[in-house]
Amino acid sequence: MRIPHVRVLVLAMAAMAQVLALEVPLRYFSPPMGLENARRSGTQCVTVSQTPPPGEWKLPPMVARIPLFGLAKLGDAKHLIVLDCANPSDQFYTRFLFDANANRDLTDDPVVTGRCHWESDGHRVSMRSRQGIELDVLTGEGKTHYEFDFEVQGGFSTRFPDIGDSSNLHDIRIYLYSRNWYVTALDIDGTRYGIEIDDRNMNGRFGDTARIPPDLVRGNRLICEGDRIHISDEGGYDYYNEMNLTDKLALGDKLFKVQVDTAGLRLILTPITENLSAIKIPEGVERLVVLDANGSTGIAAFRPGKVLRVPAGEYRLQFYQLLRKDKEGDLWRLNANGIAYDQTVTATTGAEAVLAMGEPFRPVVKGRILSRDASYTGQPESRLAFGVCGKGNEMVTDLSRIRGNSSAIAMSTTINHRPKEPTYKVVSKDGEVVAQGQFEYG
């Protein structure tokens, strides 16, 4: 009588092992400061004012007649930024003060000095530094090391204005650029996946999943807020291969619940194996993101095959990437975004739904007429925009040849990895050609 109990125990343990979470170690990475064309993984725009934020602040002596103040939010803390001058004769701000430890005291923080670059017309200027900022970001989950650099931009109505005049300081902004991300690698069914996670919205957290902006207009591309994930089995980073980070991840035919724990330096992937439905997708999908109907949860997939396994529910397309070879063997990449609040597909347990996407693709030309006051020429003019849409009304955002040089497809002479720009003719009702030309990549 004991043998059946042992068999039940063994089977139960085997079932538990199938759903045990994978804990993959994360490694923090940041490129050296001053490296040319170094990757910046996220951006935060900080507005400035001529007075400090409310509260008590301990500040060092200022050189600028009118220093500027801003607040950056990183993790659970707000950090004061002060723009000052290194010398009284500076034509623009050249010192950047940052309250790295968020103790409201800037006398115990290093001062970063930058160099200014003025446009030739004297109406625009930017200040940068080869020195970055390092700090520990605190969140409810723990402490995370963080690095960023910055750029201060100014625009003026007069040439080389006096920054001691408050009326000249209304168009100055600070841009913070995160310079760090987390990397890992794992093996599943003989395939090694390299994963990178960016803090794209630069709020000091690396686990913000995709969220539909509340002000997104119906009919626009479905561009989501949140952090980004980059998955590859070939190594290397490519901006066009990024996807929105989601709460679930599909690697091949395996589906996982995702938890990013930067404080514990681990990525936790919990297998999802029960009560799954299926969504049929076109062949050759390299990357894919679908969101639920409300945009609160989603799945990012890497090489899911012809069927994406999902929990039952209603989904909408956010992004996909196709890879195809042409007749000559050159490899092409096509990226597309879904349309905000467009059609959804319902996945039912035990059934297979079909996601409308991909071929056939169709060209779309949109035009708008600018009044005399709105046009650059001072005369009424018409603007034409060329695009390509897929079967589900998704908008193609990139079409590039990424490997090979034998294609018979005519290529652009200005962007040599893209197809030749299409041409257009505007014909009157009487058949007269009133305008013709060639579109430009924008």
C-alpha positions as CSV (number, residue, x, y, z in Angstrom):
1,M,0.0,0.0,0.0
2,R,3.0,2.3,0.4
3,I,4.0,2.2,-3.3
4,P,1.1,4.2,-4.6
5,H,1.8,6.9,-2.0
6,V,5.4,7.1,-3.2
7,R,4.3,7.4,-6.8
8,V,1.8,10.2,-5.9
9,L,4.6,12.0,-4.0
10,V,7.0,11.7,-6.9
11,L,4.4,12.9,-9.4
12,A,3.5,15.8,-7.2
13,M,7.2,16.8,-6.9
14,A,7.6,16.6,-10.6
15,A,4.6,18.8,-11.2
16,M,6.0,21.3,-8.7
17,A,9.4,21.3,-10.4
18,Q,7.7,22.3,-13.6
19,V,6.4,25.5,-12.1
20,L,9.3,26.4,-9.9
21,A,10.6,29.9,-10.7
22,L,13.9,30.4,-12.5
23,E,16.1,32.9,-10.7
24,V,18.6,34.3,-13.1
25,P,21.4,36.6,-11.8
26,L,21.4,40.2,-13.1
27,R,24.6,42.2,-13.7
28,Y,24.7,46.0,-13.6
29,F,26.4,47.7,-16.5
30,S,27.3,51.2,-17.4
31,P,29.7,52.4,-20.2
32,P,32.6,54.6,-19.2
33,M,31.9,58.4,-19.2
34,G,33.3,60.3,-22.1
35,L,32.9,57.3,-24.5
36,E,31.9,58.7,-27.9
37,N,28.4,57.6,-29.0
38,A,27.8,55.7,-25.8
39,R,24.3,54.3,-25.5
40,R,21.8,56.3,-23.4
41,S,19.1,54.0,-22.1
42,G,16.5,56.5,-20.8
43,T,15.5,60.2,-20.5
44,Q,14.0,62.5,-18.0
45,C,13.1,66.1,-18.8
46,V,13.4,68.5,-15.8
47,T,11.8,72.0,-16.0
48,V,13.4,74.8,-14.1
49,S,12.4,77.9,-12.2
50,Q,14.1,81.0,-10.9
51,T,13.3,80.2,-7.2
52,P,14.1,77.0,-5.2
53,P,11.3,74.6,-4.4
54,P,9.5,75.1,-1.1
55,G,11.3,74.0,2.0
56,E,14.7,74.4,3.6
57,W,17.7,73.9,1.4
58,K,21.4,74.3,2.2
59,L,23.2,75.8,-0.8
60,P,26.7,76.8,-1.5
61,P,27.4,80.4,-2.6
62,M,26.1,81.1,-6.2
63,V,28.0,82.9,-8.9
64,A,25.2,83.4,-11.4
65,R,23.0,86.4,-10.9
66,I,19.9,84.2,-11.4
67,P,20.6,80.5,-10.7
68,L,17.9,78.1,-11.9
69,F,16.4,75.2,-9.9
70,G,14.7,72.0,-10.8
71,L,13.6,68.7,-9.2
72,A,14.4,65.2,-10.5
73,K,12.5,62.2,-9.3
74,L,14.5,59.0,-9.0
75,G,13.1,56.1,-7.0
76,D,11.3,57.3,-3.9
77,A,13.3,60.6,-3.6
78,K,13.3,64.0,-5.2
79,H,16.7,65.5,-5.9
80,L,17.3,69.2,-6.3
81,I,19.3,70.4,-9.3
82,V,20.8,73.9,-9.4
83,L,22.3,75.6,-12.6
84,D,25.0,78.1,-11.8
85,C,28.0,79.7,-13.5
86,A,31.6,78.9,-12.9
87,N,32.6,82.5,-13.7
88,P,30.6,85.8,-13.6
89,S,31.4,86.4,-17.3
90,D,29.9,83.1,-18.5
91,Q,27.3,83.7,-21.2
92,F,25.3,80.6,-20.1
93,Y,25.2,78.2,-17.2
94,T,28.3,76.1,-16.8
95,R,27.9,74.5,-13.4
96,F,25.5,71.6,-12.5
97,L,24.8,70.9,-8.8
98,F,22.9,67.8,-7.9
99,D,21.7,66.7,-4.4
100,A,22.7,63.0,-5.0
101,N,21.9,61.8,-1.4
102,A,18.6,63.8,-1.3
103,N,19.5,65.3,2.1
104,R,18.5,68.8,1.0
105,D,22.1,69.9,1.4
106,L,24.1,70.6,-1.8
107,T,27.3,71.6,0.0
108,D,28.3,68.0,0.4
109,D,27.8,67.0,-3.2
110,P,30.4,67.4,-6.0
111,V,29.9,70.2,-8.5
112,V,30.0,69.2,-12.2
113,T,31.4,71.8,-14.7
114,G,30.4,71.7,-18.3
115,R,31.1,73.4,-21.6
116,C,28.7,75.4,-23.7
117,H,28.0,75.2,-27.5
118,W,26.2,78.0,-29.1
119,E,24.5,77.7,-32.5
120,S,25.9,80.1,-35.1
121,D,22.8,82.3,-35.0
122,G,23.2,82.8,-31.2
123,H,19.6,81.8,-30.4
124,R,20.3,78.3,-29.1
125,V,22.8,76.9,-26.7
126,S,23.5,73.6,-25.0
127,M,25.8,72.7,-22.0
128,R,27.3,69.3,-21.5
129,S,29.9,67.7,-19.4
130,R,32.2,64.6,-19.8
131,Q,31.6,64.0,-16.1
132,G,28.5,62.1,-15.0
133,I,26.5,61.7,-11.8
134,E,26.5,58.6,-9.6
135,L,24.1,57.8,-6.8
136,D,22.2,55.1,-5.0
137,V,18.5,55.1,-5.8
138,L,16.2,54.1,-3.0
139,T,12.9,52.4,-3.6
140,G,10.6,50.2,-1.5
141,E,12.4,47.2,-3.0
142,G,15.8,48.3,-1.8
143,K,18.9,50.2,-3.1
144,T,20.1,50.4,-6.7
145,H,23.2,52.0,-8.1
146,Y,22.5,54.5,-10.8
147,E,24.5,56.7,-13.3
148,F,23.5,59.4,-15.7
149,D,24.8,62.4,-17.6
150,F,22.9,65.5,-18.7
151,E,22.4,68.3,-21.2
152,V,21.1,71.8,-20.5
153,Q,19.4,73.4,-23.5
154,G,18.4,77.0,-23.9
155,G,16.4,78.9,-26.6
156,F,16.2,82.7,-26.9
157,S,14.4,85.2,-29.0
158,T,17.5,87.5,-29.0
159,R,21.1,86.6,-30.0
160,F,23.5,85.7,-27.2
161,P,21.1,87.1,-24.5
162,D,22.0,88.3,-21.0
163,I,21.1,85.4,-18.6
164,G,21.1,88.0,-15.8
165,D,17.8,89.2,-17.3
166,S,14.9,87.0,-16.0
167,S,12.9,87.7,-19.2
168,N,15.4,85.6,-21.2
169,L,15.1,82.4,-19.0
170,H,11.7,81.0,-20.1
171,D,12.9,78.3,-22.5
172,I,15.6,76.4,-20.6
173,R,15.3,72.7,-19.9
174,I,17.5,70.0,-18.3
175,Y,17.6,66.6,-19.9
176,L,18.9,63.7,-17.8
177,Y,20.1,60.6,-19.7
178,S,20.5,57.3,-17.9
179,R,23.6,55.4,-18.7
180,N,23.0,52.0,-17.1
181,W,21.1,48.8,-17.6
182,Y,21.0,45.2,-16.3
183,V,22.1,42.2,-18.3
184,T,21.8,38.5,-18.0
185,A,21.7,35.3,-20.0
186,L,19.9,32.0,-19.6
187,D,19.6,28.6,-21.4
188,I,16.2,27.2,-22.3
189,D,15.9,24.0,-24.4
190,G,19.3,24.4,-25.8
191,T,19.0,28.1,-26.8
192,R,20.9,30.8,-24.9
193,Y,19.0,34.0,-24.6
194,G,20.8,37.3,-23.8
195,I,18.6,39.8,-22.0
196,E,19.0,43.5,-21.2
197,I,16.6,45.7,-19.3
198,D,16.6,49.5,-19.6
199,D,15.1,52.2,-17.3
200,R,13.6,53.9,-20.4
201,N,11.5,56.4,-18.4
202,M,14.4,57.2,-16.2
203,N,12.7,57.1,-12.9
204,G,15.2,54.9,-11.1
205,R,13.2,51.8,-11.4
206,F,13.9,49.0,-13.9
207,G,10.6,47.1,-13.7
208,D,7.9,49.4,-15.1
209,T,5.8,47.4,-17.4
210,A,4.1,48.7,-20.5
211,R,1.3,51.2,-20.0
212,I,-0.8,53.0,-22.5
213,P,-0.5,56.8,-22.0
214,P,-3.9,58.2,-20.9
215,D,-3.7,61.0,-23.5
216,L,-3.0,58.7,-26.5
217,V,-5.3,59.7,-29.3
218,R,-7.4,57.0,-31.0
219,G,-5.9,56.1,-34.4
220,N,-2.3,57.0,-33.4
221,R,0.5,54.4,-33.1
222,L,0.3,52.4,-29.9
223,I,3.5,53.7,-28.2
224,C,3.6,52.7,-24.6
225,E,5.3,54.2,-21.5
226,G,7.5,52.0,-19.3
227,D,10.8,50.3,-19.4
228,R,12.3,48.3,-22.3
229,I,13.7,44.8,-22.7
230,H,16.1,43.6,-25.4
231,I,16.3,39.9,-26.1
232,S,18.7,38.2,-28.6
233,D,20.4,34.9,-29.1
234,E,23.2,36.5,-31.3
235,G,24.6,39.0,-28.8
236,G,24.9,42.7,-29.3
237,Y,22.4,45.5,-28.9
238,D,20.2,47.0,-31.6
239,Y,17.7,49.8,-30.9
240,Y,15.2,48.3,-33.4
241,N,15.1,45.1,-31.5
242,E,13.8,46.6,-28.2
243,M,10.4,45.7,-26.8
244,N,8.3,47.2,-24.0
245,L,8.9,45.3,-20.8
246,T,5.7,43.4,-19.9
247,D,4.6,41.3,-16.9
248,K,4.9,38.1,-19.0
249,L,7.6,36.9,-21.3
250,A,7.4,34.2,-24.0
251,L,10.7,32.6,-25.0
252,G,10.0,30.2,-27.9
253,D,7.0,28.2,-26.8
254,K,7.6,28.8,-23.1
255,L,5.6,31.5,-21.2
256,F,6.8,33.1,-17.9
257,K,5.7,35.5,-15.3
258,V,8.4,38.3,-15.0
259,Q,9.7,39.9,-11.9
260,V,12.7,42.3,-12.1
261,D,14.6,42.5,-8.7
262,T,17.5,44.9,-9.2
263,A,18.1,45.3,-5.4
264,G,18.6,41.5,-5.2
265,L,20.3,41.4,-8.6
266,R,18.0,38.8,-10.0
267,L,15.4,38.2,-12.7
268,I,12.7,35.9,-11.6
269,L,10.9,33.9,-14.3
270,T,7.9,31.8,-13.2
271,P,6.6,29.3,-15.8
272,I,2.9,29.6,-16.7
273,T,1.6,26.3,-18.0
274,E,-2.1,26.0,-17.1
275,N,-5.3,27.3,-18.6
276,L,-3.6,28.7,-21.7
277,S,-5.2,29.7,-24.9
278,A,-3.5,30.1,-28.3
279,I,-3.2,33.0,-30.7
280,K,-2.2,32.2,-34.3
281,I,0.4,34.6,-35.8
282,P,2.1,34.8,-39.2
283,E,5.3,32.8,-39.9
284,G,8.6,34.6,-39.3
285,V,7.7,36.7,-36.3
286,E,10.9,37.5,-34.5
287,R,9.5,39.7,-31.7
288,L,6.0,40.5,-30.6
289,V,4.2,42.4,-27.9
290,V,0.5,42.1,-27.2
291,L,-1.4,43.9,-24.4
292,D,-4.7,43.1,-22.7
293,A,-7.6,45.2,-23.8
294,N,-7.0,47.7,-20.9
295,G,-3.3,47.9,-21.5
296,S,-2.5,46.9,-17.9
297,T,-0.8,43.5,-18.6
298,G,0.9,42.1,-21.6
299,I,3.2,39.5,-23.2
300,A,6.6,40.3,-24.9
301,A,7.6,37.3,-27.1
302,F,10.9,36.3,-28.8
303,R,10.6,33.8,-31.6
304,P,7.2,32.4,-30.5
305,G,6.7,30.3,-33.6
306,K,3.3,30.2,-35.4
307,V,1.3,30.2,-32.1
308,L,1.6,32.4,-29.1
309,R,0.4,30.8,-25.8
310,V,-1.5,33.2,-23.6
311,P,-3.9,33.2,-20.7
312,A,-7.5,33.5,-21.8
313,G,-8.5,37.1,-22.4
314,E,-8.8,40.0,-24.8
315,Y,-5.6,41.2,-26.5
316,R,-4.5,44.0,-28.8
317,L,-1.4,44.2,-30.9
318,Q,1.3,46.7,-29.7
319,F,4.4,45.7,-31.7
320,Y,5.9,43.1,-33.9
321,Q,9.0,42.4,-35.9
322,L,9.2,40.2,-39.0
323,L,12.4,38.8,-40.6
324,R,12.2,37.6,-44.2
325,K,14.7,36.8,-47.0
326,D,14.2,38.1,-50.5
327,K,14.8,36.0,-53.6
328,E,18.5,36.9,-53.7
329,G,18.9,35.7,-50.0
330,D,19.3,39.2,-48.4
331,L,17.7,39.4,-45.0
332,W,15.1,42.1,-44.3
333,R,13.6,43.4,-41.0
334,L,10.1,44.9,-40.8
335,N,8.9,46.6,-37.5
336,A,5.3,47.7,-37.0
337,N,3.2,49.2,-34.2
338,G,-0.5,48.5,-33.5
339,I,-3.0,51.3,-33.6
340,A,-4.4,52.8,-30.3
341,Y,-7.8,51.5,-29.4
342,D,-8.1,49.5,-32.6
343,Q,-9.4,46.0,-33.0
344,T,-8.8,43.3,-30.3
345,V,-8.7,39.5,-30.5
346,T,-10.3,37.2,-27.9
347,A,-8.4,34.2,-26.7
348,T,-10.5,31.4,-25.2
349,T,-9.1,28.5,-23.2
350,G,-8.9,25.4,-25.4
351,A,-9.4,27.4,-28.7
352,E,-7.2,29.1,-31.2
353,A,-7.7,32.8,-32.1
354,V,-6.2,34.6,-35.1
355,L,-4.3,37.9,-34.7
356,A,-4.8,40.1,-37.7
357,M,-1.3,41.4,-38.7
358,G,1.3,41.3,-41.4
359,E,0.5,40.6,-45.1
360,P,-1.1,41.9,-47.1
361,F,0.5,45.3,-46.7
362,R,-0.9,48.4,-48.4
363,P,0.4,51.9,-49.0
364,V,-1.3,54.8,-47.4
365,V,-0.9,58.5,-48.4
366,K,-2.3,61.2,-46.1
367,G,-2.4,64.9,-47.0
368,R,-3.1,68.2,-45.2
369,I,-3.2,71.7,-46.4
370,L,-1.3,74.5,-44.6
371,S,-2.5,78.0,-44.7
372,R,-0.3,80.9,-45.8
373,D,0.4,81.7,-42.1
374,A,1.3,78.1,-41.2
375,S,3.7,77.3,-44.1
376,Y,7.4,78.0,-44.3
377,T,7.1,79.6,-47.8
378,G,4.4,82.1,-46.8
379,Q,2.1,80.5,-49.4
380,P,-0.6,77.9,-49.0
381,E,0.9,74.4,-49.5
382,S,-0.1,70.8,-49.2
383,R,1.9,68.3,-47.2
384,L,1.9,64.6,-48.2
385,A,2.9,61.7,-45.9
386,F,3.5,58.2,-47.1
387,G,3.1,55.1,-44.9
388,V,2.5,51.4,-45.1
389,C,-0.2,49.5,-43.1
390,G,-0.7,45.8,-42.5
391,K,-3.7,43.5,-42.3
392,G,-4.7,44.7,-38.9
393,N,-4.2,48.4,-39.7
394,E,-0.8,48.4,-37.9
395,M,1.7,51.0,-39.1
396,V,5.1,49.9,-40.4
397,T,7.8,51.9,-38.6
398,D,10.9,50.4,-40.1
399,L,11.8,48.3,-43.2
400,S,15.6,47.7,-43.5
401,R,18.0,45.2,-45.1
402,I,20.1,43.9,-42.3
403,R,22.2,41.3,-44.0
404,G,23.4,40.8,-47.6
405,N,24.1,43.0,-50.6
406,S,22.6,41.1,-53.5
407,S,19.0,42.2,-53.5
408,A,17.3,43.2,-56.8
409,I,15.2,45.7,-54.8
410,A,16.2,49.3,-55.6
411,M,17.8,50.9,-52.5
412,S,17.8,54.5,-51.2
413,T,20.8,56.5,-52.0
414,T,20.6,58.5,-48.8
415,I,19.9,55.7,-46.3
416,N,21.5,52.7,-47.9
417,H,19.8,50.0,-45.8
418,R,16.3,51.0,-46.8
419,P,14.3,50.7,-50.1
420,K,14.3,53.5,-52.6
421,E,11.9,56.3,-51.7
422,P,8.5,56.1,-53.5
423,T,7.6,58.8,-56.0
424,Y,4.3,60.6,-56.3
425,K,2.2,62.6,-58.8
426,V,-0.7,65.0,-58.1
427,V,-3.1,64.9,-61.0
428,S,-6.0,67.3,-61.5
429,K,-9.5,66.2,-62.5
430,D,-8.6,67.1,-66.1
431,G,-5.6,64.7,-66.0
432,E,-3.0,67.5,-65.7
433,V,0.0,66.7,-63.6
434,V,0.2,69.6,-61.2
435,A,3.0,68.3,-58.9
436,Q,5.4,65.4,-58.8
437,G,8.4,64.4,-56.8
438,Q,9.8,61.8,-54.4
439,F,9.1,61.2,-50.7
440,E,11.8,61.5,-48.1
441,Y,12.4,59.3,-45.1
442,G,11.5,61.2,-41.9
